[in-house]
Amino acid sequence: MRIAALTHVGLRRQRNEDCIAVGRQSIHEPLADPWLTSQPLDTPFACLVADGMGGHPAGDVASRFVIEHLSNRLNARTTDAAGLVEAIRDANRSLFSEMERIPALYGMGTTIAGLVAHPAGLYAFTVGDSRVYRRRNSRIEQVGHDDTVQICAPPFSGRKASRVLSQCLGGFSGAEQIEPHITQLPLEAGAEFLICSDGLHDMLSDPEIERCIDADQAATVMALFEHAMRAGGIDNISIIHARIESDTEVDADA
């Protein structure tokens, strides 16, 4: 699997509360250019995007904590859907334990979205409103769905409806069971995936995202980022573009 990734603070935030990871390497500092890497499919690894919750304390701490926890666990062994759910729930419990240990962090929370690839298959998962898209026939489709609810503004208030998370890791709701959205996907050459925070998909429609995707993965990530910035860049922006290559393509580039 070949990967291009980028995370950035955007235009209006003071700090980057997003965090991304591929394999055991995570990044939270803003990048000027896409990070390019590749991962063999003969051992388990994960591609992850976490978006620390704005309006809560230490969103950056929450996203980094969960990324580190899941990177260590998901890259350690092959996992099935049940094992993936348990790993995410364990990350949630650990996040609440960290809040108990450091009361100043109480209420910190994060979304999570990602792919886990291993020799037996490929899984996509989300909690919150960070997304995984699959691209087929030049069209993208969201895998799973957002954990959000619309809050209507009072009549004649002049305010727009707002969107709030109905599920996340951490937050103020306690460490009760969360229900990650898990989807098994075919592990096949040519498959393409996009993982992103809402700093991208809130700025661009699905057709606008589709038009940015190119054979050149670095160009794809930069086009998505630049379009989101031109659209306002109101939040942190994190993007991972992943593509499964055939053995022939890998040998040709070697």
Residue, then its C-alpha position, 0 to 999 in steps of 0.5 A: m500500500r502506498i500512502a500520501a498524507l498531510t496534516h495542517v492547522g488550517l487558516r483559523r485555528q491556533r494549534n493543530e488538534d489533529c493527529i495522523a499515523v501510518g504504521r508506527q509513525s505518527i505526526h501532529e506538527p503541521l506539514a508543508d508538503p505531503w508525507l510519502t510512504s509505503q507499507p508491505l501487506d504481509t504484516p498488519f499496519a494501520c492508517l489513522v486520522a484523529d481529530g481532537m474535539g474543539g471546545h473541549p480541553a486538550g483536544d490535541v492531547a486526546s488525538r495524540f493519545v488515541i493515535e499512539h494507543l491504537s498504533n501500538r495495538l493495531n500494528a502488533r498483530t493481525t486483527d479481525a472485526a471483533g478485535l478491532v472493536e475491542a482495541i477502539r473501546d480499550a483506547n476509549r477506556s484508557l483515555f478516561s483513565e488518563m483524565e482520572r489521572i490528570p484532572a485538568l484533562y477532564g472532557m478531552g475527546t477525539t474522533i478516529a477514522g482509519l484502515v487496518a490492513h493485514p494479509a487476511g483482509l482490510y477493515a475501515f472504521t470510524v467513530g465521530d465525524s472523521r471519514v473514510y472514503r472508498r474510490r471506485n470508477s472515479r467516484i468516491e463513497q463514504v464508508g460507514h456514516d458520521d456520528t452527528v446530530q443536527i441541533c436546530a436554532p430557535p425560530f427567527s434567531g438568525r442562527k444556522a443549525s449546528r452539528v454536534l457529535s453523538q459519539c466520540l472517544g473521551g468527552f464528558s459522557g463517561a466510558e460507557q461502550i461506544e459502537p465503532h462502525i466497522t466495514q470489511l473491504p476487499l484487499e485488491a490491487g488498485a483499491e483507493f481510499l481517502i481518510c480525512s478529518d472534517g476540516l476537509h469534508d466540511m469545506l469540499s463536497d464529494p464531487e469537489i473531492e473527486r475532482c482532486i484525486d489524481a494518479d499522483q498521490a502527492a498531487t492529490v493530497m496537495a490539491l485537496f488541501e489547497h482547495a480546502m484552504r481556498a474554501g476557508g480553511i476554518d478547521n485543522i485539515s488532515i488527509i491520508h490517500a492510500r492505494i494498493e499496488s499490484d506486485t507488478e507495479v511495485d517490481a517495476d518501480a523497484 
